[in-house]
Amino acid sequence: MSWKKLLLIVLVLALLAVAMLVFRNGHDAASMPKAASSASAEVPVQVANATRGDVDLSLKLVGRAEAWSTVTLRSRVSGQLESLGFTPGAQVKKGSLLVQIDTRLLKAQLDQARGSVARDQAQLLKAQADQQRYSDMLAKGFVSKADYDTYQANLGVAKAVLQSDIAAQELAQTQLEYARIVAPFDGVTGSPLVWPGAQVTADSTDLLVLNQIHPIRVAFNIPEDSLAAVRAAQARGDVPVTAAIPGDKGTPLSGALEFIDNAVDATTGTIVLKGRFDNADARLTPGQFVQVTLPTARIANAISVPVEALQSSSKGSFVFVLGHDGKVQQRYITPGPTAAGRAVIDKGLEAGEQVVTEGQMLLIDGSRARVKSGG
């Protein structure tokens, strides 16, 4: 047999094998149960109920924490810084010693003032005795009125000198107390700005910055067109403010609106608001950025759905509604505002209807769908 005939036979056998394979696959496909084909046509989806209730609208804003009060401490007396009584970055109580100035010179000045007071008291006693003696002598006619007036004047001078030196003693005592610098309120210390051994000038040298963070404020800006809604909410009572800290897995902090600025920034068209937070656990730090939520209005008895259910087309917004027959209906709706992950539906849905929240990309009007387990 020639090689050409052999090649022809191989080709014929190959064609027969392919034909048999195609026939077998077609037969198997035709014999598949109709139920299985029907099941494969159902689109797996997740659904959620349209609910009716009050919906609170709110603004999502970026805010920044700021200390309730902050002070840069300075000494009221000059001298050498002797010691620091705090740990940088630590919380301190009101009245706690923060900085001690060398008191040796101040104590010497106080001792000198006390000596002057003691001298003046002795001189006053002598002047009183002289005045009394000359008063008796004047009554008996032993001295002239001019001599008596001299001792009367000396008594007045002694009293004035004593009063002046008592004031100088009190000043020296106050200056000595100023050498001990204490915390004016509960707060958190910063890094020292001077260290022991440095020369401190009165009312000039910055020593440290102290921040009060219990409570603390969070400042944020809102658009001027939202101000009316905020004022309306404020008229109903205290306006709650929440602050979520980026990277903090704890629950958002709760506070209250405390301050609305008295002018709108003409450049940005915004106005500054501030919320008060107790910050008992010190989660907020001055200068820290937070996500602020500020409620502005409440829509009563509104129908809402998760925002994931909303779809859009050239004809408008729509949702897929899952019916009791397992089919979905493409329902055009009129959406309203959104809040807390839910969208208000002004028209087109009734409470209790099920809307598709996942799997919409595989659906068309009239598609069959099945709810995924756990959906």
Residue frames relative to the residue before (quaternion, step in Angstrom):
aa qw qx qy qz dx dy dz
M 1.0000 0.0000 0.0000 0.0000 0.00 0.00 0.00
S 0.4178 -0.7189 0.4971 0.2482 3.55 -0.93 0.95
W 0.6266 -0.5614 0.3821 0.3823 3.53 -1.16 0.52
K 0.6038 0.5610 -0.3737 0.4255 3.65 1.05 -0.52
K 0.6570 0.4881 -0.3143 0.4809 3.59 0.99 -0.79
L 0.6295 0.5392 -0.3327 0.4499 3.56 1.01 -0.80
L 0.6560 0.5043 -0.3084 0.4694 3.61 0.96 -0.83
L 0.6334 0.5349 -0.3288 0.4523 3.60 1.02 -0.76
I 0.6489 0.5152 -0.3156 0.4625 3.58 0.97 -0.87
V 0.6439 0.5219 -0.3233 0.4566 3.63 0.95 -0.85
L 0.6542 0.5118 -0.3168 0.4580 3.59 0.95 -0.82
V 0.6456 0.5179 -0.3236 0.4585 3.60 0.96 -0.84
L 0.6612 0.5028 -0.3101 0.4624 3.59 0.93 -0.88
A 0.6374 0.5290 -0.3284 0.4539 3.61 0.99 -0.75
L 0.6538 0.5097 -0.3141 0.4628 3.58 0.99 -0.83
L 0.6333 0.5251 -0.3273 0.4649 3.57 1.03 -0.76
A 0.6470 0.5198 -0.3238 0.4542 3.62 0.97 -0.82
V 0.6535 0.5047 -0.3147 0.4682 3.62 0.95 -0.83
A 0.6457 0.5251 -0.3231 0.4504 3.59 0.95 -0.82
M 0.6590 0.5029 -0.3118 0.4642 3.59 0.95 -0.82
L 0.6390 0.5274 -0.3261 0.4552 3.59 0.99 -0.80
V 0.6528 0.5039 -0.3114 0.4722 3.61 0.93 -0.86
F 0.6504 0.5213 -0.3161 0.4532 3.59 0.93 -0.85
R 0.6651 0.5086 -0.3090 0.4511 3.58 0.93 -0.90
N 0.6648 0.5040 -0.3128 0.4540 3.62 0.93 -0.87
G 0.6448 0.5149 -0.3210 0.4648 3.57 1.00 -0.77
H 0.6414 0.5238 -0.3203 0.4600 3.54 0.99 -0.76
D 0.6645 0.5012 -0.3094 0.4599 3.59 0.95 -0.90
A 0.6519 0.5122 -0.3236 0.4560 3.58 1.00 -0.79
A 0.6599 0.5121 -0.3098 0.4542 3.57 0.99 -0.76
S 0.7031 0.4733 -0.2654 0.4595 3.56 1.12 -0.63
M 0.4371 0.6922 -0.4741 0.3241 3.69 1.25 0.02
P 0.5355 -0.6306 0.4483 0.3386 3.58 -0.99 0.77
K 0.5349 -0.6404 0.4523 0.3149 3.56 -1.05 0.81
A 0.5923 0.5849 -0.3647 0.4172 3.59 1.13 -0.64
A 0.6521 0.5090 -0.3180 0.4632 3.56 1.02 -0.82
S 0.6376 0.5216 -0.3254 0.4643 3.59 1.00 -0.77
S 0.6515 0.5171 -0.3065 0.4628 3.53 1.03 -0.82
A 0.6493 0.5268 -0.3201 0.4455 3.58 0.99 -0.85
S 0.6593 0.5191 -0.3206 0.4394 3.57 0.98 -0.78
A 0.6312 0.5436 -0.3301 0.4440 3.62 1.21 -0.40
E 0.5834 0.5775 -0.3816 0.4249 3.63 1.20 -0.30
V 0.3129 -0.7565 0.5505 0.1636 3.56 -0.87 1.02
P 0.3614 -0.7262 0.5333 0.2401 3.62 -0.75 0.96
V 0.0236 0.8076 -0.5852 0.0690 3.59 -0.81 1.01
Q 0.2715 -0.6858 0.6296 0.2442 3.48 -1.42 0.04
V 0.1700 -0.8077 0.5631 0.0414 3.54 -1.03 0.82
A 0.1015 -0.7548 0.6420 0.0888 3.52 -1.37 0.24
N 0.4956 -0.6697 0.4738 0.2853 3.55 -1.16 0.61
A 0.4088 -0.6359 0.5901 0.2834 3.52 -1.21 0.62
T 0.1279 -0.8220 0.5541 0.0294 3.58 -0.67 1.10
R 0.2880 -0.7308 0.5921 0.1802 3.53 -1.28 0.49
G 0.3795 0.7048 -0.5333 0.2735 3.58 -0.88 0.92
D 0.6636 -0.4832 0.3766 0.4294 3.55 -1.32 -0.05
V 0.1309 -0.7800 0.6100 0.0480 3.56 -0.99 0.89
D 0.2405 -0.7697 0.5798 0.1164 3.54 -0.78 1.09
L 0.2572 -0.7579 0.5832 0.1390 3.54 -0.76 1.08
S 0.0206 -0.8151 0.5781 -0.0326 3.57 -1.02 0.73
L 0.3984 -0.6721 0.5699 0.2544 3.50 -1.38 0.33
K 0.2338 -0.7322 0.6232 0.1445 3.56 -1.11 0.77
L 0.0485 0.8294 -0.5446 0.1149 3.55 -0.48 1.22
V 0.3946 -0.6623 0.5704 0.2833 3.54 -1.30 0.28
G 0.0510 -0.8075 0.5877 -0.0047 3.55 -0.77 1.07
R 0.2531 -0.7483 0.5917 0.1610 3.51 -1.34 0.17
A 0.4152 -0.7170 0.5080 0.2356 3.54 -0.85 1.03
E 0.0187 -0.7807 0.6246 0.0063 3.53 -1.15 0.72
A 0.5969 -0.5949 0.4001 0.3603 3.56 -1.07 0.73
W 0.5614 -0.5937 0.4564 0.3523 3.53 -1.13 0.72
S 0.7502 -0.1253 0.0687 0.6455 3.54 1.11 -0.78
T 0.0804 -0.7891 0.6084 0.0262 3.54 -1.10 0.68
V 0.0264 -0.8052 0.5918 -0.0260 3.57 -0.99 0.82
T 0.2698 -0.7140 0.6227 0.1721 3.53 -1.14 0.78
L 0.2834 -0.8008 0.5082 0.1416 3.56 -0.39 1.24
R 0.0241 -0.7610 0.6482 -0.0029 3.52 -1.14 0.86
S 0.4946 -0.6368 0.4991 0.3175 3.54 -1.22 0.46
R 0.3522 -0.7326 0.5438 0.2088 3.57 -1.11 0.70
V 0.7145 0.2996 -0.2439 0.5833 3.57 1.33 0.16
S 0.4454 -0.6669 0.5270 0.2811 3.53 -1.20 0.53
G 0.3495 0.7238 -0.5492 0.2286 3.54 -1.16 0.59
Q 0.6093 -0.5453 0.4247 0.3886 3.53 -1.33 -0.07
L 0.4482 -0.6765 0.5108 0.2838 3.58 -0.94 0.93
E 0.2621 -0.8092 0.5129 0.1158 3.54 -0.59 1.16
S 0.7998 -0.1529 0.1440 0.5623 3.62 0.84 -0.92
L 0.3410 -0.6833 0.6051 0.2252 3.52 -1.38 0.40
G 0.2299 -0.8125 0.5256 0.1039 3.56 -0.86 0.95
F 0.6872 0.4414 -0.2818 0.5034 3.60 1.15 0.45
T 0.4022 -0.6585 0.5741 0.2739 3.51 -1.36 0.32
P 0.4920 -0.6779 0.4429 0.3196 3.64 -0.64 1.00
G 0.8148 0.2326 -0.2006 0.4916 3.56 -0.93 0.98
A 0.5723 0.6009 -0.3821 0.4068 3.59 1.26 0.00
Q 0.4928 -0.6216 0.5157 0.3237 3.54 -1.30 0.40
V 0.0962 -0.7895 0.6057 0.0223 3.56 -0.98 0.90
K 0.4346 -0.6846 0.5284 0.2515 3.53 -1.24 0.55
K 0.6300 -0.5193 0.4175 0.3989 3.53 -1.26 0.45
G 0.7852 0.2892 -0.2371 0.4935 3.58 -0.85 0.98
S 0.5011 0.6540 -0.4352 0.3631 3.61 1.24 -0.13
L 0.5057 -0.6452 0.4810 0.3110 3.57 -1.07 0.80
L 0.1432 -0.7989 0.5819 0.0522 3.56 -0.85 1.04
V 0.8047 0.0005 0.0560 0.5911 3.58 0.84 -0.98
Q 0.1371 -0.7721 0.6165 0.0710 3.55 -1.05 0.83
I 0.2209 -0.7556 0.6073 0.1073 3.55 -0.85 1.08
D 0.5955 -0.5667 0.4302 0.3731 3.59 -1.12 0.68
T 0.2271 -0.8312 0.5020 0.0746 3.58 -0.67 1.15
R 0.4186 0.7473 -0.4622 0.2297 3.63 1.17 -0.16
L 0.6814 0.4644 -0.2950 0.4827 3.60 0.84 -0.89
L 0.6565 0.5159 -0.3108 0.4541 3.59 0.96 -0.82
K 0.6406 0.5088 -0.3260 0.4738 3.57 1.04 -0.74
A 0.6283 0.5264 -0.3335 0.4657 3.59 1.04 -0.72
Q 0.6501 0.5045 -0.3162 0.4722 3.58 0.98 -0.78
L 0.6357 0.5149 -0.3258 0.4738 3.57 1.06 -0.75
D 0.6488 0.5071 -0.3230 0.4664 3.61 0.95 -0.83
Q 0.6345 0.5231 -0.3303 0.4633 3.57 1.01 -0.76
A 0.6565 0.5033 -0.3087 0.4695 3.58 0.98 -0.83
R 0.6356 0.5189 -0.3309 0.4661 3.58 1.01 -0.76
G 0.6305 0.5293 -0.3311 0.4612 3.61 1.03 -0.77
S 0.6465 0.5131 -0.3261 0.4608 3.58 0.97 -0.82
V 0.6405 0.5191 -0.3268 0.4620 3.57 1.01 -0.79
A 0.6488 0.5156 -0.3184 0.4603 3.60 0.95 -0.84
R 0.6415 0.5165 -0.3148 0.4719 3.60 1.00 -0.82
D 0.6777 0.4972 -0.2937 0.4553 3.55 0.92 -0.94
Q 0.6210 0.5340 -0.3504 0.4542 3.58 1.04 -0.69
A 0.6422 0.5087 -0.3201 0.4758 3.61 1.03 -0.78
Q 0.6636 0.4993 -0.3050 0.4662 3.57 0.95 -0.84
L 0.6242 0.5339 -0.3387 0.4589 3.54 1.09 -0.69
L 0.6356 0.5259 -0.3329 0.4568 3.57 0.96 -0.80
K 0.6529 0.5037 -0.3124 0.4716 3.61 0.98 -0.85
A 0.6599 0.5080 -0.3136 0.4562 3.57 0.94 -0.88
Q 0.6349 0.5184 -0.3325 0.4664 3.59 1.04 -0.75
A 0.6551 0.5103 -0.3142 0.4601 3.59 0.99 -0.86
D 0.6504 0.5121 -0.3182 0.4621 3.59 0.97 -0.87
Q 0.6624 0.5100 -0.3123 0.4513 3.55 0.90 -0.89
Q 0.6580 0.5048 -0.3160 0.4608 3.57 0.98 -0.84
R 0.6560 0.5187 -0.3144 0.4492 3.58 0.95 -0.87
Y 0.6998 0.4544 -0.2768 0.4766 3.59 0.86 -0.90
S 0.5751 0.5672 -0.3858 0.4457 3.55 1.18 -0.45
D 0.6588 0.4932 -0.3042 0.4799 3.58 0.98 -0.85
M 0.6671 0.5056 -0.3041 0.4548 3.58 0.97 -0.87
L 0.6224 0.5370 -0.3409 0.4562 3.55 1.10 -0.72
A 0.6423 0.5354 -0.3250 0.4417 3.56 1.03 -0.81
K 0.7141 0.4240 -0.2474 0.4991 3.61 1.13 -0.63
G 0.5161 -0.6763 0.3941 0.3477 3.55 1.28 -0.06
F 0.4383 0.7155 -0.4461 0.3113 3.58 1.22 0.37
V 0.7735 0.2009 -0.1293 0.5871 3.65 1.17 -0.48
S 0.5359 -0.6206 0.4646 0.3343 3.49 -1.28 0.40
K 0.6413 -0.5168 0.4049 0.3971 3.52 -1.31 0.33
A 0.6149 0.5575 -0.3536 0.4313 3.63 1.02 -0.65
D 0.6483 0.5044 -0.3247 0.4688 3.60 0.99 -0.83
Y 0.6445 0.5185 -0.3248 0.4585 3.57 0.97 -0.83
D 0.6424 0.5331 -0.3283 0.4420 3.61 0.94 -0.85
T 0.6112 0.5533 -0.3533 0.4421 3.59 1.08 -0.69
Y 0.7100 0.4361 -0.2724 0.4812 3.61 0.84 -0.86
Q 0.5863 0.5482 -0.3696 0.4681 3.57 1.16 -0.50
A 0.6564 0.4963 -0.3036 0.4802 3.56 1.02 -0.81
N 0.6223 0.5410 -0.3467 0.4471 3.59 1.00 -0.76
L 0.6240 0.5336 -0.3380 0.4600 3.59 1.06 -0.73
G 0.6561 0.5090 -0.3126 0.4613 3.59 0.95 -0.82
V 0.6422 0.5182 -0.3217 0.4643 3.57 1.00 -0.84
A 0.6470 0.5272 -0.3198 0.4485 3.60 0.96 -0.89
K 0.6423 0.5129 -0.3206 0.4707 3.60 1.00 -0.78
A 0.6718 0.5007 -0.3012 0.4553 3.61 0.92 -0.89
V 0.6492 0.5116 -0.3211 0.4622 3.59 0.97 -0.84
L 0.6467 0.5145 -0.3218 0.4622 3.57 1.00 -0.82
Q 0.6562 0.5096 -0.3177 0.4570 3.58 0.92 -0.85
S 0.6465 0.5183 -0.3167 0.4616 3.58 0.99 -0.80
D 0.7031 0.4581 -0.2794 0.4667 3.58 0.89 -0.90
I 0.5790 0.5474 -0.3820 0.4682 3.61 1.17 -0.47
A 0.6348 0.5146 -0.3230 0.4773 3.59 1.03 -0.78
A 0.6447 0.5114 -0.3194 0.4698 3.59 1.02 -0.78
Q 0.6291 0.5217 -0.3320 0.4709 3.58 1.08 -0.69
E 0.6507 0.5066 -0.3147 0.4699 3.60 0.97 -0.82
L 0.6302 0.5218 -0.3314 0.4698 3.58 1.07 -0.75
A 0.6586 0.4975 -0.3125 0.4701 3.58 0.92 -0.85
Q 0.6293 0.5231 -0.3324 0.4689 3.59 1.05 -0.73
T 0.6539 0.5082 -0.3053 0.4701 3.60 0.99 -0.86
Q 0.6410 0.5211 -0.3246 0.4607 3.57 0.98 -0.83
L 0.6364 0.5205 -0.3274 0.4657 3.57 1.02 -0.74
E 0.6550 0.5004 -0.3093 0.4743 3.59 1.01 -0.78
Y 0.6180 0.5540 -0.3461 0.4376 3.60 1.11 -0.66
A 0.5704 0.5986 -0.3858 0.4092 3.60 1.17 -0.39
R 0.6740 0.4047 -0.2717 0.5550 3.56 1.29 -0.30
I 0.0980 -0.8235 0.5587 0.0083 3.61 -0.24 1.29
V 0.0803 -0.8213 0.5645 -0.0192 3.56 -0.60 1.22
A 0.6247 -0.5468 0.4098 0.3779 3.57 -1.32 0.36
P 0.3620 -0.7534 0.5041 0.2172 3.63 -0.76 0.97
F 0.7841 0.0307 -0.0262 0.6193 3.60 1.30 -0.27
D 0.6234 -0.4922 0.4258 0.4334 3.56 -1.31 0.16
G 0.2521 0.7876 -0.5304 0.1868 3.57 -0.78 0.93
V 0.4925 -0.6166 0.5274 0.3148 3.51 -1.40 -0.20
T 0.3537 -0.7555 0.5175 0.1906 3.55 -0.81 1.04
G 0.3539 -0.6957 0.5767 0.2413 3.52 -1.25 0.49
S 0.7148 -0.3893 0.3255 0.4812 3.53 -1.24 -0.40
P 0.5406 -0.6144 0.4482 0.3597 3.63 -0.98 0.71
L 0.3290 -0.7427 0.5532 0.1847 3.54 -1.08 0.79
V 0.7485 0.1295 -0.1265 0.6380 3.58 1.34 -0.20
W 0.2886 -0.7696 0.5518 0.1412 3.56 -1.20 0.50
P 0.6890 -0.4720 0.3292 0.4406 3.62 -1.19 0.39
G 0.7162 0.3904 -0.3303 0.4749 3.53 -0.98 0.97
A 0.5993 0.5687 -0.3672 0.4272 3.58 1.19 -0.43
Q 0.4310 -0.6706 0.5384 0.2733 3.55 -1.19 0.60
V 0.1926 -0.7945 0.5723 0.0635 3.56 -0.75 1.12
T 0.2230 -0.7638 0.5938 0.1191 3.55 -0.96 0.93
A 0.5427 -0.6556 0.4182 0.3175 3.58 -0.82 0.99
D 0.8699 0.0427 -0.0654 0.4870 3.55 -1.06 0.94
S 0.6686 0.4891 -0.3018 0.4719 3.59 1.17 0.46
T 0.7404 0.4089 -0.2288 0.4819 3.59 0.83 -0.95
D 0.3272 -0.7279 0.5698 0.1959 3.59 -0.79 1.05
L 0.2546 -0.7955 0.5375 0.1165 3.56 -0.86 1.02
L 0.7417 -0.2677 0.1914 0.5845 3.60 0.89 -0.96
V 0.3941 -0.6796 0.5622 0.2584 3.55 -1.34 0.27
L 0.1230 -0.7846 0.6066 0.0347 3.57 -0.91 1.02
N 0.1319 -0.8003 0.5839 0.0354 3.57 -0.82 1.08
Q 0.2657 -0.7248 0.6126 0.1699 3.54 -1.04 0.83
I 0.0496 -0.8346 0.5483 -0.0187 3.59 -0.61 1.15
H 0.6889 0.3723 -0.2851 0.5528 3.60 1.26 0.18
P 0.4411 -0.3924 -0.7371 0.3289 1.59 -0.28 2.52
I 0.3230 -0.7143 0.5832 0.2128 3.54 -1.36 -0.15
R 0.3329 -0.7314 0.5571 0.2094 3.57 -1.22 0.47
V 0.1652 -0.7266 0.6529 0.1358 3.53 -1.33 0.46
A 0.1749 -0.7955 0.5766 0.0639 3.56 -0.65 1.15
F 0.0845 0.7803 -0.6148 0.0784 3.57 -1.06 0.81
N 0.3692 -0.7187 0.5505 0.2100 3.56 -1.30 0.42
I 0.1126 -0.7679 0.6256 0.0791 3.56 -1.08 0.77
P 0.5725 -0.5714 0.4394 0.3908 3.61 -1.14 0.49
E 0.5825 -0.6175 0.3962 0.3499 3.55 -1.03 0.74
D 0.6429 0.5265 -0.3491 0.4331 3.63 1.07 -0.52
S 0.6388 0.4961 -0.3374 0.4817 3.61 1.28 -0.07
L 0.4708 0.7110 -0.4267 0.3013 3.57 1.26 -0.22
A 0.6334 0.5428 -0.3442 0.4310 3.60 0.96 -0.81
A 0.6567 0.5046 -0.3155 0.4633 3.60 0.96 -0.84
V 0.6426 0.5166 -0.3265 0.4621 3.59 1.01 -0.78
R 0.6648 0.4919 -0.3110 0.4683 3.59 0.92 -0.84
A 0.6247 0.5241 -0.3432 0.4661 3.59 1.06 -0.68
A 0.6517 0.4946 -0.3151 0.4810 3.58 1.02 -0.78
Q 0.6361 0.5289 -0.3249 0.4584 3.59 1.06 -0.74
A 0.6245 0.5471 -0.3371 0.4439 3.58 1.11 -0.66
R 0.6533 0.5074 -0.3121 0.4673 3.60 1.18 -0.52
G 0.7384 -0.3242 0.2315 0.5442 3.61 1.20 -0.33
D 0.7601 -0.3272 0.2646 0.4951 3.55 -1.26 -0.30
V 0.2926 -0.7522 0.5694 0.1558 3.56 -0.94 0.93
P 0.3090 -0.7670 0.5273 0.1953 3.63 -0.54 1.09
V 0.1071 -0.7592 0.6396 0.0547 3.54 -1.19 0.68
T 0.1166 -0.7824 0.6076 0.0709 3.59 -0.93 0.87
A 0.1466 -0.7809 0.6045 0.0569 3.54 -1.15 0.72
A 0.1381 -0.7759 0.6133 0.0523 3.57 -0.75 1.10
I 0.2949 -0.7707 0.5460 0.1450 3.55 -0.82 1.06
P 0.4458 -0.6890 0.4903 0.2935 3.65 -0.68 0.97
G 0.8146 0.2276 -0.1954 0.4964 3.55 -0.91 1.00
D 0.6154 0.5162 -0.3472 0.4840 3.60 1.28 -0.14
K 0.2871 -0.7974 0.5115 0.1417 3.58 -0.59 1.16
G 0.4963 0.6554 -0.4284 0.3750 3.58 1.26 -0.02
T 0.6590 -0.4936 0.3813 0.4203 3.55 -1.30 0.18
P 0.5867 -0.5779 0.4170 0.3845 3.62 -1.09 0.59
L 0.4889 -0.6597 0.4892 0.2941 3.55 -1.13 0.64
S 0.2910 -0.7574 0.5647 0.1509 3.56 -1.07 0.80
G 0.0664 0.7876 -0.6087 0.0690 3.54 -0.98 0.92
A 0.3952 -0.6927 0.5450 0.2588 3.55 -1.27 -0.32
L 0.5345 -0.6117 0.4785 0.3335 3.53 -1.15 0.72
E 0.1173 -0.8359 0.5361 0.0106 3.57 -0.72 1.11
F 0.8282 0.1381 -0.0026 0.5431 3.56 0.97 -0.80
I 0.0364 -0.7369 0.6745 0.0263 3.53 -1.14 0.85
D 0.4557 -0.7080 0.4649 0.2737 3.56 -0.67 1.09
N 0.5091 -0.6862 0.4424 0.2724 3.56 -1.21 0.49
A 0.7782 0.2275 -0.1552 0.5644 3.60 1.22 0.16
V 0.4028 -0.6800 0.5619 0.2442 3.53 -1.21 0.67
D 0.4574 -0.6630 0.5185 0.2871 3.56 -1.00 0.83
A 0.3674 -0.7671 0.4838 0.2061 3.58 -0.45 1.21
T 0.6273 0.5548 -0.3402 0.4278 3.61 1.13 -0.55
T 0.8005 0.2875 -0.1306 0.5094 3.59 0.86 -0.98
G 0.3773 -0.7375 0.4831 0.2836 3.59 1.18 -0.40
T 0.5941 0.5390 -0.3680 0.4702 3.57 1.19 0.58
I 0.2382 -0.7477 0.6015 0.1496 3.53 -1.33 0.30
V 0.4536 -0.7075 0.4826 0.2465 3.57 -1.04 0.82
L 0.0431 -0.7561 0.6529 0.0101 3.54 -1.06 0.93
K 0.1359 -0.7862 0.5970 0.0835 3.56 -1.20 0.51
G 0.2119 -0.7651 0.5988 0.1054 3.52 -1.09 0.85
R 0.3385 -0.7346 0.5571 0.1884 3.55 -1.14 0.71
F 0.0414 -0.7909 0.6103 -0.0192 3.58 -0.85 1.04
D 0.5012 -0.6653 0.4613 0.3056 3.58 -0.93 0.90
N 0.0976 -0.8476 0.5150 0.0825 3.59 1.08 -0.77
A 0.1419 0.8392 -0.5143 0.1052 3.58 1.04 0.79
D 0.7336 0.3999 -0.2315 0.4983 3.60 1.07 -0.68
A 0.4465 -0.7385 0.4190 0.2823 3.59 1.31 0.30
R 0.2843 0.7711 -0.5238 0.2241 3.60 1.00 0.74
L 0.7014 0.4056 -0.2601 0.5252 3.57 1.16 -0.51
T 0.1238 -0.7802 0.6122 0.0347 3.54 -1.01 0.93
P 0.5614 -0.6094 0.4235 0.3662 3.63 -0.89 0.82
G 0.7776 0.3019 -0.2606 0.4861 3.54 -0.95 0.99
Q 0.5570 0.6311 -0.3816 0.3820 3.60 1.26 -0.25
F 0.3632 -0.7141 0.5553 0.2231 3.59 -1.05 0.81
V 0.0365 -0.7930 0.6079 -0.0170 3.56 -1.05 0.87
Q 0.4395 -0.6468 0.5494 0.2943 3.55 -1.34 0.31
V 0.1569 -0.8208 0.5480 0.0364 3.57 -0.46 1.26
T 0.1171 -0.7588 0.6367 0.0720 3.55 -1.09 0.82
L 0.0301 -0.8084 0.5863 -0.0436 3.56 -0.69 1.16
P 0.3065 -0.7561 0.5428 0.1994 3.64 -0.51 1.11
T 0.1849 -0.8118 0.5490 0.0733 3.56 -1.02 0.84
A 0.8106 -0.0364 0.0632 0.5811 3.62 0.97 -0.77
R 0.2544 -0.7454 0.5952 0.1591 3.56 -1.31 0.32
I 0.1993 -0.7520 0.6197 0.1038 3.55 -0.89 1.05
A 0.2742 -0.7990 0.5190 0.1309 3.55 -0.50 1.21
N 0.8700 0.0831 -0.0607 0.4822 3.55 -1.20 0.74
A 0.3454 0.7526 -0.4875 0.2767 3.57 0.92 0.90
I 0.3887 -0.6721 0.5758 0.2564 3.56 -1.24 0.56
S 0.0316 0.8099 -0.5825 0.0610 3.56 -0.84 0.99
V 0.1335 -0.7561 0.6369 0.0695 3.54 -1.31 0.53
P 0.6190 -0.5087 0.4091 0.4367 3.61 -1.19 0.24
V 0.5578 -0.6336 0.4172 0.3367 3.56 -0.98 0.81
E 0.5658 0.6111 -0.3887 0.3942 3.61 1.17 -0.47
A 0.6188 0.5752 -0.3463 0.4077 3.59 1.17 -0.48
L 0.6056 0.5958 -0.3559 0.3893 3.60 1.12 -0.54
Q 0.0389 -0.7585 0.6505 -0.0008 3.53 -1.06 0.92
S 0.1989 -0.7871 0.5716 0.1191 3.57 -1.18 0.41
S 0.0350 -0.7649 0.6432 0.0079 3.51 -1.27 0.58
S 0.7155 -0.4274 0.3137 0.4550 3.54 -1.29 -0.06
K 0.6662 0.4954 -0.2988 0.4706 3.59 1.23 -0.44
G 0.7045 -0.4140 0.2753 0.5064 3.57 1.22 -0.27
S 0.6893 -0.4587 0.3626 0.4278 3.55 -1.32 -0.26
F 0.0213 0.7973 -0.6020 0.0388 3.55 -1.11 0.72
V 0.1952 -0.7274 0.6386 0.1580 3.51 -1.41 0.19
F 0.3874 -0.6599 0.5761 0.2874 3.54 -1.31 0.32
V 0.1632 -0.7880 0.5911 0.0541 3.56 -0.73 1.16
L 0.2842 -0.7671 0.5550 0.1511 3.57 -0.74 1.06
G 0.2612 -0.7919 0.5386 0.1206 3.55 -0.69 1.17
H 0.6797 -0.4917 0.3564 0.4114 3.55 -1.33 0.14
D 0.6537 0.5167 -0.3120 0.4564 3.58 1.21 -0.44
G 0.5714 -0.6202 0.3718 0.3880 3.59 1.26 0.11
K 0.6073 0.5285 -0.3691 0.4644 3.58 1.23 0.16
V 0.3546 -0.7280 0.5469 0.2126 3.56 -1.18 0.60
Q 0.2183 -0.7535 0.6086 0.1192 3.50 -1.21 0.70
Q 0.3445 -0.7141 0.5685 0.2197 3.56 -0.90 0.94
R 0.0463 -0.8363 0.5441 -0.0483 3.56 -0.26 1.33
Y 0.2716 -0.7521 0.5782 0.1618 3.56 -0.70 1.07
I 0.0821 -0.8127 0.5764 -0.0223 3.54 -0.90 1.04
T 0.3802 -0.6685 0.5780 0.2729 3.53 -1.40 0.16
P 0.1942 -0.8201 0.5263 0.1130 3.60 -0.25 1.20
G 0.2693 -0.7365 0.5987 0.1633 3.53 -1.28 0.56
P 0.7746 -0.3061 0.2315 0.5027 3.60 -1.12 -0.54
T 0.3409 -0.7185 0.5672 0.2139 3.54 -1.30 0.33
A 0.0583 0.7785 -0.6223 0.0569 3.56 -1.20 0.62
A 0.8636 0.0289 -0.0484 0.5010 3.54 -1.05 0.90
G 0.7310 -0.4544 0.2402 0.4488 3.58 0.94 0.90
R 0.6809 0.4272 -0.2972 0.5154 3.61 1.24 0.19
A 0.2821 -0.7524 0.5778 0.1430 3.54 -1.15 0.77
V 0.3859 -0.7007 0.5524 0.2342 3.55 -0.94 0.91
I 0.2029 -0.7642 0.6037 0.1013 3.57 -0.98 0.93
D 0.2785 -0.7941 0.5209 0.1432 3.56 -0.42 1.23
K 0.8098 -0.0253 0.0647 0.5825 3.59 1.03 -0.72
G 0.7086 0.4874 -0.3391 0.3813 3.57 -1.10 0.74
L 0.7727 0.2528 -0.1623 0.5591 3.64 1.20 -0.23
E 0.2493 -0.7287 0.6167 0.1626 3.50 -1.31 0.48
A 0.6009 -0.5651 0.4220 0.3761 3.53 -1.18 0.58
G 0.7609 0.3594 -0.2827 0.4605 3.58 -1.02 0.85
E 0.5588 0.5882 -0.4106 0.4161 3.62 1.14 -0.32
Q 0.3779 -0.7276 0.5331 0.2091 3.53 -1.14 0.75
V 0.1126 -0.7859 0.6069 0.0376 3.54 -0.84 1.04
V 0.4845 -0.6651 0.4924 0.2836 3.55 -1.11 0.75
T 0.1470 -0.8061 0.5707 0.0546 3.57 -0.85 1.00
E 0.7856 0.1196 -0.0820 0.6014 3.59 1.26 -0.24
G 0.7396 0.3734 -0.3006 0.4724 3.56 -0.91 0.98
Q 0.3854 0.7622 -0.4621 0.2387 3.61 1.26 0.11
M 0.5986 0.6077 -0.3715 0.3665 3.60 1.08 -0.65
L 0.7086 0.4361 -0.2587 0.4907 3.60 1.19 -0.45
L 0.6192 0.5755 -0.3256 0.4235 3.58 1.30 0.03
I 0.0403 -0.7189 0.6895 0.0789 3.48 -1.39 0.46
D 0.6899 -0.4619 0.3366 0.4443 3.55 -1.24 0.24
G 0.8022 0.2529 -0.2115 0.4978 3.57 -0.74 1.11
S 0.4436 0.6925 -0.4665 0.3256 3.60 1.22 -0.03
R 0.4108 -0.6620 0.5623 0.2771 3.52 -1.25 0.54
A 0.0338 -0.8031 0.5945 -0.0208 3.56 -0.97 0.84
R 0.1366 -0.7506 0.6384 0.1018 3.50 -1.28 0.47
V 0.4690 -0.6818 0.4936 0.2674 3.54 -1.04 0.86
K 0.4229 -0.7016 0.5119 0.2585 3.56 -0.75 1.00
S 0.5778 -0.5832 0.4384 0.3658 3.53 -1.11 0.66
G 0.7772 0.2573 -0.2301 0.5262 3.52 -0.89 1.00
G 0.6017 0.5703 -0.3705 0.4190 3.60 1.23 -0.04
